[in-house]
Amino acid sequence: MKTSDFYYDLPKELIAQDPLTDRASSRLLHLDRNTGEVKDDTFKNIGNYLKEGDVLVINNTKVIPARLLGQKKDTAAGIEFLLLTRKTDTDWEVLVKPGRKVKAGTVVVFGDGILEAEVLEKKDEGRHIVRFRFDGIFEEILDSLGEMPLPPYIHHKLKDKNRYQTVYAKYDGSAAAPTAGLHFTQELMEELKAKGIIFAPVTLHVGLGTFRPVKVDNVTEHHMHSEYYVVPEETAETVNRAKKEGRRVICVGTTSCRTVEAASEENGTLRASSAWTDIFIYPGYRFKVMDALITNFHLPESTLVMLVAAFCGKENILNAYEHAVRQKYRFFSFGDSMLIE
């Protein structure tokens, strides 16, 4: 299975640069994974495709303002940090640009010295372990100095930080938003709950894997970086009860999908647990929990395209994407949505 098998041609003008004023007014492409049939709709009509008793698994991670712009203390050369994983109160794994100019012992200064970081260890692929030095509360300093870590294909500056958060974001820790959830509003969620739809939260802190392209020709040789997840007891009970009673479990986003699939037994029983996962889902994978998926449109040749292809078939997803291009859907993080069932 080749990475190039998951390529599709996307005009650059279809990459959404800004979020819509109304989250729920994004378009919705419905894909029947059995027939390959597609239908154009609007996300605010998502309830028309859902049934009483359906369980929507949502990822309640919260994006931190993880992008820090600073200078090397000795030369004032510009350095960018992307915070990935917190190791201790002061130590983080970060992605550094340009990484080749930064070695162990380098000190980087942010915000006129309000925050300093010393590089402890240089790892691969631009990753470094750093120790921050500061007075006060790190989160407050980060909130004042940091920027939201928008993906590299978004070139516009985000006017409102909250638009790169889901309305149900709760636990700090992500370097990227679980973007399928960006289409939900509080009003839409209440409307769905009134219809008997059940929301079941999990947490997966989105990390380096989101930013890392597939660089190998053979898909099976790609390695995913680990991400931390939590499946609460109540969510496990809700999902297991639904599966036992024949009700659907619908994942909102690929991160929710990866969480429940990583935390489930072979028989489909979801475990209440917290752990690290590097699960990589590509065609040939047998889904144990997920019955349907709400997702965005993903980058060509990405692990996320491979995941949705595993669920609905490579030919079906590429045909659906071709339809979306013809119909001028908006793509990627701030783009439109799909429901695959």
Backbone hydrogen bonds, N-H to C=O, Kabsch-Sander energy under -0.5 kcal/mol:
donor,donor_aa,acceptor,acceptor_aa,energy
3,T,217,D,-2.3
5,D,2,K,-1.3
6,F,3,T,-2.0
7,Y,4,S,-1.5
10,L,8,Y,-0.5
14,L,11,P,-2.0
15,I,12,K,-1.9
16,A,14,L,-0.7
16,A,331,F,-1.8
23,R,21,T,-0.6
25,S,22,D,-1.6
26,S,23,R,-1.2
28,L,41,D,-2.8
29,L,337,S,-2.4
30,H,28,L,-0.7
30,H,39,K,-3.0
31,L,29,L,-0.5
31,L,339,L,-3.0
32,D,37,E,-2.6
33,R,31,L,-0.8
36,G,32,D,-3.0
39,K,30,H,-1.8
41,D,28,L,-2.4
43,F,26,S,-3.2
44,K,24,A,-1.3
45,N,42,T,-2.1
46,I,43,F,-2.5
48,N,45,N,-2.1
49,Y,46,I,-1.8
50,L,47,G,-0.9
53,G,196,G,-2.4
54,D,51,K,-2.3
55,V,248,R,-2.7
56,L,54,D,-0.6
56,L,198,I,-3.5
57,V,55,V,-0.7
57,V,250,I,-2.6
58,I,56,L,-0.6
58,I,200,A,-1.7
60,N,58,I,-0.7
60,N,202,V,-2.7
62,K,171,Y,-3.0
64,I,174,S,-2.2
66,A,64,I,-2.9
67,R,147,E,-2.4
68,L,66,A,-0.7
68,L,81,F,-2.4
70,G,68,L,-0.5
70,G,79,I,-3.2
71,Q,109,V,-2.1
72,K,77,A,-2.4
73,K,107,V,-3.0
76,A,72,K,-2.6
79,I,70,G,-2.8
80,E,97,K,-2.8
81,F,68,L,-2.9
82,L,95,L,-1.9
83,L,66,A,-2.3
84,L,93,E,-2.6
85,T,93,E,-1.6
87,K,91,D,-2.8
88,T,91,D,-1.7
92,W,130,V,-2.3
93,E,85,T,-3.1
94,V,92,W,-0.6
94,V,128,H,-3.0
95,L,82,L,-2.6
96,V,94,V,-0.5
96,V,126,G,-2.8
97,K,80,E,-2.3
99,G,96,V,-0.7
101,K,98,P,-1.0
102,V,99,G,-1.5
103,K,101,K,-0.5
105,G,119,V,-3.1
106,T,103,K,-2.2
108,V,117,A,-3.0
109,V,71,Q,-3.1
110,F,115,L,-3.2
113,G,110,F,-0.6
114,I,110,F,-0.6
114,I,111,G,-1.5
115,L,110,F,-1.9
116,E,133,R,-2.2
117,A,108,V,-2.4
118,E,131,R,-2.6
119,V,106,T,-2.8
120,L,118,E,-0.5
120,L,129,I,-2.9
121,E,129,I,-1.7
123,K,121,E,-0.5
123,K,127,R,-2.8
127,R,124,D,-2.0
128,H,94,V,-2.6
129,I,121,E,-2.6
130,V,92,W,-2.7
130,V,128,H,-0.6
131,R,118,E,-2.6
132,F,90,T,-2.8
133,R,116,E,-3.0
135,D,114,I,-0.5
138,F,136,G,-0.5
141,I,137,I,-2.0
142,L,138,F,-3.0
143,D,139,E,-2.1
144,S,140,E,-1.4
145,L,141,I,-2.2
146,G,142,L,-3.0
147,E,67,R,-2.4
150,L,148,M,-2.1
154,I,151,P,-1.9
155,H,153,Y,-0.6
163,R,160,D,-2.0
164,Y,161,K,-1.8
165,Q,162,N,-1.5
169,A,166,T,-1.4
170,K,60,N,-3.2
171,Y,60,N,-1.8
172,D,170,K,-0.6
173,G,62,K,-1.8
174,S,62,K,-2.1
175,A,206,V,-3.1
179,T,177,A,-1.6
181,G,178,P,-1.9
182,L,179,T,-1.4
183,H,180,A,-0.8
184,F,181,G,-1.4
189,M,185,T,-2.3
190,E,186,Q,-2.3
191,E,187,E,-2.1
192,L,188,L,-2.3
193,K,189,M,-2.5
194,A,190,E,-2.1
195,K,191,E,-0.8
196,G,193,K,-1.6
197,I,192,L,-2.4
198,I,54,D,-2.8
200,A,56,L,-2.9
200,A,198,I,-0.5
202,V,58,I,-2.8
203,T,230,V,-2.3
205,H,228,Y,-2.4
206,V,204,L,-0.8
210,T,207,G,-1.5
211,F,208,L,-1.5
212,R,208,L,-1.0
215,K,213,P,-0.7
219,V,1,M,-2.5
219,V,217,D,-0.7
221,E,218,N,-2.0
222,H,219,V,-1.9
227,E,277,T,-2.2
229,Y,275,A,-2.9
230,V,203,T,-2.6
231,V,273,S,-3.6
236,A,232,P,-2.3
237,E,233,E,-2.4
238,T,234,E,-2.4
239,V,235,T,-2.7
240,N,236,A,-2.6
241,R,237,E,-2.2
242,A,238,T,-1.9
243,K,239,V,-2.5
244,K,240,N,-2.1
245,E,241,R,-1.9
246,G,243,K,-0.9
247,R,242,A,-2.9
250,I,55,V,-3.5
250,I,248,R,-0.6
251,C,249,V,-0.5
251,C,292,A,-2.3
252,V,57,V,-2.8
253,G,251,C,-1.1
253,G,294,I,-2.8
257,C,253,G,-1.8
258,R,254,T,-2.7
259,T,255,T,-1.9
260,V,256,S,-2.3
261,E,257,C,-2.3
262,A,258,R,-2.0
263,A,259,T,-1.9
264,S,261,E,-0.8
265,E,269,T,-3.0
268,G,265,E,-2.0
271,R,263,A,-2.7
273,S,231,V,-1.1
273,S,271,R,-0.6
275,A,229,Y,-1.6
277,T,227,E,-2.5
281,I,279,I,-0.5
282,Y,280,F,-0.6
285,Y,282,Y,-1.8
287,F,285,Y,-0.7
291,D,249,V,-3.3
292,A,249,V,-1.2
293,L,340,I,-2.6
294,I,251,C,-2.8
295,T,293,L,-0.5
295,T,338,M,-2.3
297,F,336,D,-0.7
301,E,6,F,-2.7
302,S,299,L,-1.5
306,M,302,S,-1.7
307,L,303,T,-1.8
308,V,304,L,-2.2
309,A,305,V,-2.2
310,A,306,M,-1.9
311,F,307,L,-1.2
312,C,308,V,-2.4
313,G,309,A,-2.4
317,I,313,G,-2.3
318,L,314,K,-2.4
319,N,315,E,-2.2
320,A,316,N,-2.2
321,Y,317,I,-2.4
322,E,318,L,-2.1
323,H,319,N,-2.1
324,A,320,A,-2.3
325,V,321,Y,-2.4
326,R,322,E,-2.3
327,Q,323,H,-2.3
328,K,325,V,-1.2
329,Y,324,A,-2.8
331,F,14,L,-3.2
332,F,297,F,-1.0
335,G,332,F,-2.4
336,D,330,R,-3.1
337,S,27,R,-2.6
338,M,295,T,-3.3
339,L,29,L,-2.2
340,I,293,L,-3.1
341,E,31,L,-2.1
341,E,339,L,-0.6
